[in-house]
Amino acid sequence: MPIDTSKHMTTDVASPAILETVERAVADLRRGGTVVITSVDQAALVRAAETIDDDSPPFFNQPGVDERVLAVTGRRAAILGLGKPNVRTMILKRRGGLPATTIINLIDPDMECQTIPPPNVKADAAPEASCADAAVLLTKIARLLPAVLLAPLTVEDPVTWARASGRLVVASQSITLYEKTLANALQAVSEARVPLEGCENTRLITFRPKDGGVEHLAVIVGEPNPEQAVLTRLHSECFTGDLLGSLRCDCGDQLRGAIEMIATEGNGILLYLAQEGRGIGLVNKLRAYQIQDKGFDTVDANEQLGFDDDERVYLPAVQMLNQLGFTKVRLLTNNPAKVGALARHGIEVTKRVPHVFPSNEHNKAYLQAKVKRSGHLF
């Protein structure tokens, strides 16, 4: 029987304008364009650092645009010997300016700096909720390397200046609120019976945010009872493991194993979440693989790129469970962070159900790093 999600819809949905503006800014950055970010006391012209391929990026060399700097995560700055990883965002300056080759050397682990820290580069912590802080977060949302070329605007009316030059204006607060707004804007848009091998009584429900963004999926097996703690798996998409059968991770085993366990139970839910590579995206995951091939573990590889160990957000899962009418789960996971994330947002985890599969010669080190570095329980 189809689940009626309408009666569980949240009414606490922020303005759809936040989603539209941030998504437009994401598109501009991904194609190498510039946007203007405003905060309480500042405005800045911003471009994603990984798209820089010349020494004179358009719109950065004109009246009203101050000296350009590079904003990176504290993780990346620490790798360069320029800061501490517990600082969220760092601003890097170089005497004589920042030519394209210097930018590439500072953000790309494959372009190893010959000297650590790099000469003539000064680093300062960026205030939280500043333009720099929001800009780096915006590149994460865009699944780009978390680094931006940024120049404060000195014009009296930055919004008018931006619009006159055809630049999109996005408020730092909109960027900060984006993930929460996106999760709150999820709504069920389609449902169909999809019999699976060994699990024929199965339905799929798609959830899409109101901005038309990427969908998350709920795989409903049998007829789970909302009054009971339903066996549940939160599974982040993994193109290489789920679809290609990659041996570098255990994702494919976990996906198919979860469906088999839920089928044996007779009913349950698997939420398939669109957050590839622990939230950094497929491109950056492959970049991390290259770094791992040089001898780094999975945590160090993410930090080399400037990311945290795990960038995933579980608000979409909470919203999906709420709309489906489930507030209690038995969670199939080895990751205590998932248990904590659900509990913080009102989903009761009555039991953590271990979800362990044999390792192989390609993922043994990866699984060991999960235990030693990320606190997974095997």
Secondary structure as UniProt FT lines:
FT   HELIX           6..8
FT   HELIX           16..30
FT   TURN            31..32
FT   STRAND          34..38
FT   STRAND          43..48
FT   HELIX           49..51
FT   TURN            58..59
FT   TURN            63..64
FT   STRAND          69..73
FT   HELIX           74..79
FT   TURN            80..81
FT   TURN            85..86
FT   STRAND          89..94
FT   TURN            95..96
FT   HELIX           100..107
FT   TURN            109..110
FT   TURN            119..120
FT   STRAND          121..125
FT   TURN            128..129
FT   HELIX           131..141
FT   TURN            142..143
FT   STRAND          147..153
FT   HELIX           158..164
FT   TURN            165..166
FT   STRAND          168..171
FT   HELIX           172..184
FT   STRAND          186..193
FT   TURN            197..198
FT   STRAND          202..209
FT   TURN            210..211
FT   STRAND          216..221
FT   TURN            226..227
FT   STRAND          230..236
FT   HELIX           239..243
FT   HELIX           251..265
FT   STRAND          268..273
FT   HELIX           276..279
FT   HELIX           282..292
FT   TURN            293..295
FT   HELIX           298..305
FT   HELIX           315..324
FT   STRAND          328..332
FT   HELIX           336..344
FT   TURN            345..346
FT   STRAND          348..353
FT   TURN            361..363
FT   HELIX           364..374
//
